[in-house]
């Protein structure tokens, strides 16, 4: 669905901005980035079914970092993408999160294949995670970049910048805003629970959600939400 703004034609990523020439310089149409609007639809518009479990590639955290080491020697830095899917409830923006167990939350997404385009890779991963089982294809509209996070070592910490002493980061994770359709059916893997977390619960709550998810309220504050 196209975004609710008269200044932007079309939707999806990458967005083509209008350019104008000024004294020999190309000036980007500032209205595209200064007044960004995003349509949010109520949580009740969406239906959530279940499907077979979707398991991680690695059985444990140590195994994950060992595989990262092995792959880094062969193909270099790992590239990952995650999608930020928003709905509204009680007049407040909520982020859709996958919950595993009682305390672990994650955004939908994962690792890209070697040479895979980021946007196409995210669409593939979203389909693998939420794709319907009845053969109806879900369309994913990737609107904008939310943030970039870097893993400097083969360890859990990630940062929204590359530390100055790091010349070869081990992972680059890019977060994208996904514009949901007005209505949709999602099939959620049985080993996950899909939860809608309000932004006020995520804000400054890295203890409960980790540094990336808890930073989403700040990352999203540049958008104007339109409650449909």
Residue frames relative to the residue before (quaternion, step in Angstrom):
aa qw qx qy qz dx dy dz
X 1.0000 0.0000 0.0000 0.0000 0.00 0.00 0.00
X 0.4783 -0.6725 0.4804 0.2969 3.58 -0.95 0.87
X 0.5469 -0.6147 0.4597 0.3342 3.54 -1.16 0.61
X 0.4911 -0.6784 0.4713 0.2764 3.55 -1.14 0.71
X 0.5160 0.5836 -0.4827 0.4003 3.55 0.25 1.27
X 0.4376 -0.7222 0.4776 0.2425 3.56 -0.97 0.86
X 0.6304 0.5760 -0.3383 0.3954 3.58 1.21 -0.34
X 0.7466 0.3601 -0.1936 0.5248 3.56 1.20 -0.45
X 0.2049 -0.7684 0.5960 0.1112 3.55 -0.85 0.96
X 0.8008 0.2273 -0.1856 0.5222 3.55 -0.90 0.93
X 0.2023 -0.7622 0.5991 0.1385 3.53 -1.30 0.01
X 0.6079 0.5599 -0.4187 0.3764 3.50 -1.31 0.22
X 0.4541 -0.6740 0.5293 0.2437 3.50 -1.37 0.24
X 0.5674 -0.2299 -0.7904 0.0199 1.62 -1.87 1.61
X 0.4257 -0.6928 0.5173 0.2667 3.55 -1.09 0.65
X 0.2912 -0.7548 0.5634 0.1675 3.56 -0.88 0.94
X 0.2068 -0.7973 0.5596 0.0916 3.55 -0.49 1.19
X 0.5018 -0.6200 0.5073 0.3263 3.54 -1.21 0.59
X 0.1623 -0.7901 0.5861 0.0764 3.55 -0.96 0.85
X 0.0804 -0.7729 0.6256 0.0688 3.55 -1.15 0.56
X 0.4247 -0.7056 0.5093 0.2496 3.56 -1.17 0.59
X 0.0327 0.7848 -0.6170 0.0477 3.54 -0.95 0.90
X 0.8306 -0.1516 0.0388 0.5344 3.55 -0.49 1.30
X 0.7520 -0.4177 0.2098 0.4647 3.53 0.87 1.00
X 0.6541 0.4855 -0.3189 0.4845 3.58 1.28 -0.05
X 0.4092 -0.6804 0.5468 0.2655 3.54 -1.17 0.61
X 0.1074 -0.8036 0.5850 0.0205 3.57 -0.63 1.15
X 0.3493 -0.7490 0.5254 0.2022 3.56 -0.69 1.08
X 0.5400 -0.6080 0.4744 0.3372 3.56 -1.11 0.72
X 0.3231 -0.8041 0.4665 0.1772 3.57 -0.25 1.26
X 0.5663 0.6189 -0.3966 0.3729 3.60 1.10 -0.53
X 0.5681 0.6085 -0.3816 0.4018 3.57 1.18 -0.51
X 0.7928 0.3090 -0.1509 0.5033 3.57 0.92 -0.89
X 0.6393 0.5432 -0.3388 0.4258 3.59 1.11 -0.58
X 0.8010 0.2074 -0.0924 0.5540 3.58 0.95 -0.83
X 0.1047 0.8211 -0.5484 0.1186 3.55 0.57 1.18
X 0.0804 -0.7946 0.6012 0.0271 3.57 -0.86 0.97
X 0.1246 -0.7773 0.6151 0.0441 3.54 -1.13 0.74
X 0.3571 -0.7321 0.5425 0.2055 3.56 -0.87 0.97
X 0.0793 -0.7698 0.6320 0.0398 3.55 -0.92 0.96
X 0.1828 -0.7824 0.5899 0.0800 3.54 -0.90 1.00
X 0.6001 -0.5938 0.3816 0.3763 3.62 -1.07 0.59
X 0.6145 -0.5703 0.4092 0.3601 3.54 -1.15 0.70
X 0.6357 0.5570 -0.3278 0.4222 3.57 1.08 -0.71
X 0.5509 0.6095 -0.3984 0.4077 3.62 1.24 -0.18
X 0.7304 0.4365 -0.2171 0.4784 3.57 1.19 -0.48
X 0.2540 -0.7509 0.5981 0.1180 3.51 -1.14 0.85
X 0.1464 -0.8071 0.5706 0.0408 3.56 -0.87 0.96
X 0.0932 -0.7847 0.6127 0.0161 3.53 -0.67 1.21
X 0.4196 -0.6822 0.5267 0.2849 3.57 -1.26 -0.25
X 0.0504 -0.7686 0.6362 0.0439 3.53 -1.32 0.40
X 0.7637 -0.3766 0.2525 0.4596 3.56 -1.30 0.01
X 0.6242 -0.5675 0.3762 0.3833 3.62 -1.08 0.64
X 0.2271 -0.7342 0.6265 0.1300 3.51 -1.23 0.65
X 0.1358 -0.8386 0.5263 0.0370 3.56 -0.29 1.27
X 0.5537 -0.5910 0.4804 0.3365 3.53 -1.26 0.57
X 0.5956 -0.5818 0.4164 0.3652 3.56 -1.21 0.50
X 0.7727 0.3203 -0.1502 0.5271 3.57 1.09 -0.73
X 0.4627 -0.7130 0.4579 0.2607 3.61 -0.92 0.88
X 0.8047 0.0909 -0.0330 0.5858 3.60 1.19 -0.40
X 0.6587 -0.5018 0.3802 0.4119 3.57 -1.29 0.26
X 0.6509 0.4966 -0.3404 0.4624 3.66 0.86 -0.77
X 0.6417 0.5159 -0.3252 0.4650 3.59 1.02 -0.77
X 0.6200 0.5514 -0.3435 0.4401 3.58 1.06 -0.72
X 0.7138 0.4389 -0.2652 0.4769 3.56 0.87 -0.92
X 0.5966 0.5397 -0.3712 0.4638 3.58 1.12 -0.46
X 0.6459 0.4937 -0.3180 0.4878 3.59 1.01 -0.78
X 0.6174 0.5426 -0.3425 0.4551 3.57 1.06 -0.71
X 0.6342 0.5198 -0.3237 0.4721 3.58 1.03 -0.81
X 0.6684 0.5127 -0.2992 0.4482 3.56 0.87 -0.98
X 0.6998 0.4625 -0.2703 0.4725 3.57 0.91 -0.92
X 0.6030 0.5674 -0.3639 0.4266 3.60 1.06 -0.66
X 0.6444 0.5220 -0.3170 0.4602 3.58 1.02 -0.76
X 0.7273 0.4340 -0.2324 0.4782 3.59 1.14 -0.65
X 0.8432 0.1411 -0.0246 0.5182 3.59 0.77 -1.03
X 0.5607 -0.6304 0.3845 0.3746 3.59 1.23 -0.03
X 0.8406 -0.2266 0.1583 0.4658 3.54 -1.31 -0.45
X 0.4249 -0.6816 0.5376 0.2566 3.54 -1.02 0.84
X 0.1763 -0.7620 0.6151 0.0997 3.57 -1.09 0.78
X 0.0201 -0.8035 0.5939 -0.0358 3.55 -0.81 1.05
X 0.1177 -0.7716 0.6207 0.0737 3.55 -1.23 0.52
X 0.0599 -0.7800 0.6223 0.0295 3.54 -1.18 0.65
X 0.3278 -0.7614 0.5342 0.1656 3.55 -1.12 0.71
X 0.2336 -0.7396 0.6166 0.1352 3.54 -1.07 0.84
X 0.0652 -0.8082 0.5843 -0.0334 3.56 -0.38 1.32
X 0.1192 -0.8341 0.5385 0.0086 3.58 -0.61 1.16
X 0.0188 -0.7374 0.6750 0.0165 3.52 -1.23 0.72
X 0.2760 -0.7412 0.5588 0.2494 3.58 -1.23 -0.10
X 0.0101 -0.7617 0.6476 -0.0196 3.50 -1.25 0.67
X 0.8269 0.0474 -0.0932 0.5526 3.57 -0.87 1.02
X 0.6718 -0.5345 0.2948 0.4196 3.58 1.06 0.74
X 0.6470 0.4907 -0.3198 0.4882 3.58 1.23 0.39
X 0.4857 -0.6516 0.4869 0.3199 3.63 -1.01 0.74
X 0.0860 -0.7696 0.6321 0.0256 3.54 -1.10 0.85
X 0.2913 -0.7320 0.5920 0.1700 3.56 -1.16 0.72
X 0.3641 -0.7163 0.5495 0.2289 3.58 -0.93 0.89
X 0.0239 -0.8061 0.5892 -0.0502 3.55 -0.72 1.16
X 0.3636 -0.6854 0.5833 0.2403 3.52 -1.22 0.57
X 0.1472 -0.7935 0.5878 0.0571 3.56 -0.80 1.06
X 0.0847 -0.7746 0.6265 0.0153 3.55 -0.90 1.03
X 0.7955 0.0949 -0.1101 0.5882 3.57 -0.50 1.14
X 0.7066 -0.4687 0.3310 0.4142 3.57 -1.12 -0.64
X 0.8128 0.2917 -0.1181 0.4902 3.59 1.11 -0.55
X 0.6671 0.5076 -0.3137 0.4459 3.62 1.20 -0.22
X 0.0250 -0.7909 0.6109 -0.0265 3.55 -0.82 1.09
X 0.0057 0.7989 -0.6010 0.0217 3.57 -1.08 0.70
X 0.4606 -0.6221 0.5529 0.3084 3.50 -1.34 0.39
X 0.5320 -0.6173 0.4528 0.3617 3.62 -1.06 0.57
X 0.4568 0.6479 -0.5090 0.3354 3.56 -0.98 0.87
X 0.0199 -0.8117 0.5832 0.0243 3.54 -1.18 -0.48
X 0.7599 -0.3785 0.2902 0.4418 3.51 -1.30 -0.45
X 0.3797 -0.6913 0.5665 0.2387 3.53 -1.18 0.67
X 0.4913 -0.6161 0.5205 0.3288 3.52 -1.24 0.49
X 0.6637 -0.4994 0.3679 0.4180 3.57 -1.22 0.39
X 0.8443 0.1320 -0.1244 0.5042 3.57 -0.76 1.08
X 0.4843 0.6884 -0.4290 0.3281 3.61 1.24 -0.01
X 0.5018 -0.6405 0.4970 0.3015 3.56 -1.05 0.83
X 0.5575 -0.6504 0.4013 0.3243 3.59 -0.94 0.90
X 0.6985 0.4715 -0.2845 0.4571 3.58 0.82 -0.95
X 0.6718 0.4752 -0.2997 0.4827 3.57 0.91 -0.88
X 0.6297 0.5347 -0.3323 0.4551 3.57 1.06 -0.70
X 0.6461 0.5053 -0.3232 0.4719 3.57 0.99 -0.79
X 0.6276 0.5243 -0.3405 0.4641 3.59 0.97 -0.77
X 0.6397 0.5200 -0.3216 0.4658 3.59 0.99 -0.82
X 0.6945 0.4802 -0.2799 0.4568 3.57 0.87 -0.95
X 0.6300 0.5190 -0.3363 0.4697 3.60 1.04 -0.69
X 0.6441 0.5070 -0.3171 0.4770 3.57 1.06 -0.76
X 0.6384 0.5183 -0.3283 0.4649 3.59 1.00 -0.77
X 0.7059 0.4657 -0.2620 0.4650 3.57 1.02 -0.77
X 0.8372 0.1917 -0.0523 0.5096 3.57 0.76 -1.07
X 0.3941 0.7644 -0.4537 0.2334 3.60 1.26 -0.11
X 0.4977 -0.6713 0.4744 0.2768 3.54 -1.01 0.89
X 0.4407 -0.7083 0.5005 0.2315 3.53 -1.25 0.54
X 0.6185 0.5698 -0.3399 0.4210 3.59 1.28 -0.11
X 0.6230 -0.5827 0.3341 0.4010 3.58 1.24 0.25
X 0.5371 0.6034 -0.4164 0.4172 3.60 1.25 -0.13
X 0.3412 -0.7708 0.5077 0.1780 3.56 -0.67 1.11
X 0.2984 -0.7406 0.5785 0.1668 3.54 -0.94 0.95
X 0.2848 -0.7568 0.5657 0.1615 3.57 -0.86 0.99
X 0.1520 -0.7885 0.5924 0.0643 3.56 -0.89 0.98
X 0.1497 -0.7855 0.5978 0.0570 3.58 -0.74 1.08
X 0.1724 -0.7941 0.5792 0.0650 3.57 -0.43 1.26
X 0.2324 -0.8477 0.4689 0.0874 3.56 -0.37 1.27
X 0.8114 -0.1415 0.1810 0.5374 3.59 0.70 -0.99
X 0.5220 -0.5957 0.5028 0.3463 3.53 -1.34 0.26
X 0.2929 -0.7556 0.5656 0.1528 3.56 -0.93 0.96
X 0.7820 -0.2456 0.1871 0.5414 3.58 0.95 -0.81
X 0.2876 -0.7206 0.6036 0.1837 3.52 -1.37 0.25
X 0.0646 -0.7949 0.6032 -0.0068 3.55 -0.91 0.99
X 0.1809 -0.8054 0.5624 0.0479 3.54 -1.02 0.87
X 0.2245 -0.7392 0.6207 0.1340 3.54 -1.09 0.80
X 0.2764 -0.8147 0.4832 0.1623 3.63 -0.30 1.19
X 0.8024 0.1588 -0.0614 0.5720 3.59 1.10 -0.68
X 0.6087 -0.5338 0.4263 0.4034 3.56 -1.29 0.04
X 0.4991 0.6131 -0.4184 0.4471 3.52 0.79 1.14
X 0.6944 -0.5184 0.3046 0.3954 3.63 -1.16 0.40
X 0.6382 0.5709 -0.3809 0.3489 3.68 0.77 -0.81
X 0.0391 -0.7577 0.6514 -0.0035 3.54 -1.11 0.92
X 0.1679 -0.7999 0.5742 0.0474 3.57 -1.12 0.74
X 0.4829 -0.6675 0.4801 0.3012 3.61 -1.16 0.55
X 0.7115 0.2768 -0.2316 0.6029 3.57 1.18 0.67
X 0.4541 -0.6379 0.5322 0.3219 3.56 -1.29 0.24
X 0.4331 -0.6974 0.4949 0.2849 3.62 -0.59 1.04
X 0.5925 -0.6442 0.3525 0.3312 3.61 -0.91 0.88
X 0.6943 0.4684 -0.2863 0.4654 3.61 1.11 -0.54
X 0.6061 0.5518 -0.3504 0.4532 3.58 1.31 -0.02
X 0.1491 -0.8063 0.5692 0.0599 3.58 -0.68 1.10
X 0.7835 0.1892 -0.1055 0.5824 3.58 1.20 -0.46
X 0.1892 -0.7920 0.5724 0.0968 3.60 0.02 1.26
X 0.4478 -0.7166 0.4766 0.2428 3.55 -1.10 0.68
X 0.8008 0.0255 -0.0175 0.5982 3.59 1.21 -0.43
X 0.1283 -0.7434 0.6511 0.0827 3.52 -1.18 0.74
X 0.0676 -0.7969 0.6003 -0.0012 3.56 -0.73 1.12
X 0.0943 -0.7971 0.5956 0.0314 3.57 -0.79 1.04
X 0.2354 -0.7707 0.5814 0.1119 3.54 -0.93 0.98
X 0.1249 -0.7973 0.5895 0.0339 3.55 -0.95 0.96
X 0.4012 -0.6617 0.5761 0.2633 3.53 -1.19 0.65
X 0.1572 -0.7873 0.5935 0.0572 3.57 -0.83 1.03
X 0.2806 -0.7563 0.5701 0.1558 3.57 -0.72 1.09
X 0.2796 -0.7799 0.5385 0.1534 3.57 -0.46 1.19
X 0.5260 -0.5922 0.5027 0.3464 3.52 -1.24 0.50
X 0.6858 -0.4926 0.3262 0.4250 3.58 -1.22 0.33
X 0.7836 0.0078 0.0121 0.6211 3.57 1.06 -0.78
X 0.0957 0.7979 -0.5888 0.0867 3.57 -1.08 0.67
X 0.2910 -0.7021 0.6182 0.2006 3.50 -1.37 0.36
X 0.1125 -0.7888 0.6032 0.0364 3.54 -0.81 1.05
X 0.2319 -0.7380 0.6163 0.1473 3.55 -1.09 0.78
X 0.1657 -0.8195 0.5466 0.0460 3.57 -0.44 1.25
X 0.5013 -0.6498 0.4727 0.3209 3.63 -0.84 0.92
X 0.5749 -0.6532 0.3784 0.3157 3.57 -0.93 0.95
X 0.6851 0.4889 -0.3043 0.4462 3.60 1.08 -0.60
X 0.6809 0.4090 -0.2925 0.5325 3.58 1.30 0.09
X 0.2345 -0.7055 0.6426 0.1852 3.49 -1.35 0.38
X 0.2740 -0.7563 0.5688 0.1715 3.58 -0.87 0.92
X 0.0345 -0.8057 0.5907 -0.0264 3.56 -0.71 1.11
X 0.2913 -0.7153 0.6068 0.1878 3.54 -1.23 0.59
X 0.1009 -0.8226 0.5595 0.0081 3.57 -0.38 1.28
X 0.3929 -0.7204 0.5140 0.2500 3.62 -0.73 0.99
X 0.6144 -0.5851 0.3834 0.3649 3.55 -1.09 0.71
X 0.6437 0.5330 -0.3492 0.4237 3.61 0.97 -0.73
X 0.6326 0.5171 -0.3397 0.4659 3.60 1.17 -0.49
X 0.6639 0.4986 -0.3012 0.4689 3.59 1.10 -0.65
X 0.5905 0.6346 -0.3653 0.3393 3.57 1.02 -0.84
X 0.8586 -0.0173 -0.0296 0.5115 3.56 -0.86 1.08
X 0.5546 0.5987 -0.3808 0.4348 3.57 1.13 0.68
X 0.0855 0.8283 -0.5462 0.0908 3.58 0.75 1.03
X 0.5730 0.5921 -0.3843 0.4163 3.58 1.14 -0.47
X 0.7404 0.4020 -0.2249 0.4896 3.56 1.01 -0.76
X 0.8260 0.2386 -0.0805 0.5044 3.59 1.00 -0.80
X 0.5342 -0.6137 0.4229 0.3989 3.60 1.20 -0.16
X 0.6695 -0.5548 0.3211 0.3753 3.59 -1.19 0.48
X 0.6640 0.5216 -0.3269 0.4244 3.61 0.98 -0.75
X 0.7074 0.4441 -0.2703 0.4788 3.60 0.72 -1.03
X 0.6770 0.4985 -0.3090 0.4446 3.61 0.93 -0.80
X 0.6442 0.5112 -0.3267 0.4657 3.61 1.23 -0.28
X 0.4508 0.7258 -0.4373 0.2805 3.62 1.22 -0.17
X 0.6156 0.5387 -0.3905 0.4223 3.68 0.87 -0.64
X 0.6636 0.4804 -0.3110 0.4818 3.61 0.97 -0.77
X 0.6674 0.5113 -0.3065 0.4464 3.59 0.95 -0.84
X 0.7291 0.4462 -0.2319 0.4643 3.57 1.05 -0.78
X 0.5244 0.6830 -0.4090 0.3019 3.59 1.19 -0.33
X 0.5939 0.5769 -0.3802 0.4122 3.62 1.18 -0.22
X 0.6352 0.5209 -0.3290 0.4657 3.60 1.27 -0.20
X 0.3294 -0.6917 0.6018 0.2256 3.53 -1.27 0.54
X 0.2400 -0.7941 0.5458 0.1176 3.58 -0.54 1.16
X 0.1639 -0.7582 0.6267 0.0748 3.52 -0.99 0.96
X 0.2366 -0.7873 0.5564 0.1207 3.59 -0.52 1.19
X 0.2211 -0.8125 0.5337 0.0776 3.52 -0.46 1.29
